[in-house]
Amino acid sequence: MHAIVSGAGVAGLALAGRLALDGWTVEVVERASAPRASGYLIDFFGPGYEAADRLGLLPALTQRAESFDELRSVDASGRVRATLPIRLVGDAVGGRYMTILRQQVVDALHAQLPASVRIRWGVQVETAHDDGTHVQLLLSDGERVQTDLLVGADGVGSRVRQLGWGRHERFVRPIERLLFAAWLGEDAGFAADLDGKVAMQTELDRQLVVAPLGDGRVTGFAVLGGVAPADARQAIAGIGVLGRRAVRAIREPYIDDVAQTVVEPWVRGRMVLLGDACAAVSLLAGQGASLAIAGAERLAEELAFAKHPSDVTAGLATYERDWRPVIEREQARGRAAAGTFAPHTRFELEAQRAVLKATALPGVAHLVARAAGGVTKR
């Protein structure tokens, strides 16, 4: 059986590797000309952690993970107002937790790909037609391909979804006009001053989180309410001392709307959507990478024994039936989390600050860690 996977991100590479191990011939097409060097910190735990363990990926992820002592909540002048030991976050999920750059997850998946998987950089699907037995494709390099399965694992702006389901605007649901900006930058002095701690500042309609990396770099993200992409840098600088220092380290930030993808159905004939193409929970809900790996494993399990095109369509239907309820639950969490990252009212802001200050009390820090489930993006 032959599959074309569109997208060389977390979901696409996880699926390609597993299908290849199950005997499929797999080609990955990726519109980017090379692997992306940018990325941001994620909390990795939950179903994807367990799937990564089963896939043998966990040692490579652990080797690439970052280590931080604590989360520090600071005010506009940079003074520490509350702390949360990050080890408590891991304890709250049974130790099955790590903080890692998203791109390092991609790199680990890429390094573990079977040699039989071909990645075609700078190529995307131009047209796709399901003829009832196969999917007939025209690729952007001019090649025509016949495949048993076409997987759209190409993100929120999925090309496969556009071809098979319709316009982008029908399926992407922004959350409360929030903007997400993330970056990697070099500032050895700033990294040293952070001293192995993650710093967070929350104000009305915005939050900033910055963390040091071990090589003089810093990484961070900001959630900004009511801010245009062109004004993101200025908005970050206006958050306070932490924002002014962070903005000097920003080179080429990744900026996008905080949004979810809501698609029904996920399957059309022998075309299927995976990961953020159909199931983005938003950068606020977290677990995006975790759910991408777990969803890829679930889809691969349903296709493991496919020997005929009818087996493929049956497997796709079961994948959607079983995995959709998980995604819908996480998307509901994502919509509810918006106020946590960008409180809209003074009451919400002060309540959040009060909770963080209370972590100094015996037992409270553990409860906050359990509720948070992580301190960076997932």
Stockholm file with secondary structure:
# STOCKHOLM 1.0

chainA/1-378         MHAIVSGAGVAGLALAGRLALDGWTVEVVERASAPRASGYLIDFFGPGYEAADRLGLLPALTQRAESFDELRSVDASGRVRATLPIRLVGDAVGGRYMTILRQQVVDALHAQLPASVRIRWGVQVETAHDDGTHVQLLLSDGERVQTDLLVGADGVGSRVRQLGWGRHERFVRPIERLLFAAWLGEDAGFAADLDGKVAMQTELDRQLVVAPLGDGRVTGFAVLGGVAPADARQAIAGIGVLGRRAVRAIREPYIDDVAQTVVEPWVRGRMVLLGDACAAVSLLAGQGASLAIAGAERLAEELAFAKHPSDVTAGLATYERDWRPVIEREQARGRAAAGTFAPHTRFELEAQRAVLKATALPGVAHLVARAAGGVTKR
#=GR chainA/1-378 SS CEEEEECCSHHHHHHHHHHHHTTCEEEEEESSSSCCCCCCEEEEETHHHHHHHHTTCHHHHHHHCBCCSEEEEECTTCCEEEEEETHHHHHHTTTCEEEEEHHHHHHHHHHHSCTTCEEEETCCEEEEEECSSSEEEEETTSCEEEESEEEECSCTTCHHHHHHTCCGGGTEEEEEEEEEEEEEEECHHHHHHHTTCEEEEEETTEEEEEEECTTSEEEEEEEEESCCGGGHHHHHHTTCHHHHHHHHHCSSCEEEEEEEECCSCSEETTEEECTHHHHCCCTTTCCHHHHHHHHHHHHHHHHTTCCSHHHHHHHHHHHHHHHHHHHHHHHHHHHHTHHHHSCCSHHHHHHHHHHHHGGGSTTHHHHHHHHHSCSSBC
#=GC SS_cons         CEEEEECCSHHHHHHHHHHHHTTCEEEEEESSSSCCCCCCEEEEETHHHHHHHHTTCHHHHHHHCBCCSEEEEECTTCCEEEEEETHHHHHHTTTCEEEEEHHHHHHHHHHHSCTTCEEEETCCEEEEEECSSSEEEEETTSCEEEESEEEECSCTTCHHHHHHTCCGGGTEEEEEEEEEEEEEEECHHHHHHHTTCEEEEEETTEEEEEEECTTSEEEEEEEEESCCGGGHHHHHHTTCHHHHHHHHHCSSCEEEEEEEECCSCSEETTEEECTHHHHCCCTTTCCHHHHHHHHHHHHHHHHTTCCSHHHHHHHHHHHHHHHHHHHHHHHHHHHHTHHHHSCCSHHHHHHHHHHHHGGGSTTHHHHHHHHHSCSSBC
//
